[in-house]
Amino acid sequence: MSFTIAFIGGGNMASSIIGGLVASGIDAGRVWASDPFPESLERLRAVAPVNTTSDNAEAVANADVVVMAVKPQIMKSVAESLASAVQAKKPLVISIAAGIEAETLSNWLGGNLALVRCMPNTPALVRTGASGLYANAQVSDEQCAQAQTILEAVGSVSWFDNEAALDAVTAVSGSGPAYFFLVMEAMQAAGEQLGLSAEDAKALTLQTALGAATMAINSDVEPDELRRRVTSPKGTTEKAIAALEAGGLRDIFAKAMIACRDRSIELSRELGD
């Protein structure tokens, strides 16, 4: 990697991306991280011997790529305080803040910037994340490659030409881990009702979730075909699937994800004001 990265904000997501980059062989000396809290900087240095500072402008001055990794609620104040430093350097800006549109953030930073907006998800914390990315018109092919290198350090990357698609990405993968956690929670509780110990119900549920996801990722057929293959006629799985279908599982998921998408749109309007 021939470019230098600065992370503005040293929270869990920044820590995960930094850890993934260094684990993939990136020179820690090419990474800067800025955070106002000394304990956050100490945690980052424990992940890798990166350059740390409490001065955001110092981090930006040393960077070709700036990753804005602060909470959406404080993004405006942080960005406006960095506008002069960013305009002087004109780096590629990558935002991992949910709900803040690319044009809004670019304006807060002084405008006319190459900016990639990213919707990651929490499995990035264990380097199995899924990130949706959108680049504005100022982003070059080289900068797209830089953004991809950074986000691939913590999982898979999908690009979208339409920024509005990130609201759907939020509904599918951004919030998606919580849906699966809820399913795991429900399966574990049902297992206990059927007489299993809490420990056994949890172990079986989690390993089954991992196995099913691994099969789906490595298979050459779609999930619906995998489901059919394990659903024998008049068998136990068929009974279970029939009960889920009768309960309206597909409609429930559709309604939940539409609600998530709609809330993502609302947040963009609220945070952009």
ABEGO torsion letter per residue (X at the ends): XABBBBBBEABAAAAAAAAAAAAAGBBAAABBBBBABAAAAAAAAAABBBBBBABAAAAAAABABBBBABBAAAAAAAAAAAAAAAAAAGBBBBBABBGBBAAAAAAAAGEGBBBBBBBBBAAAAAGABBBBBBBBAABBAAAAAAAAAAAAAAEBBBBBABAAAAAAAAAAAAAAAAAAAAAAAAAAAAAAAAGBBAAAAAAAAAAAAAAAAAAAAABABBAAAAAAAABBBGBAAAAAAAAAAAAGAAAAAAAAAAAAAAAAAAAAAAAAX
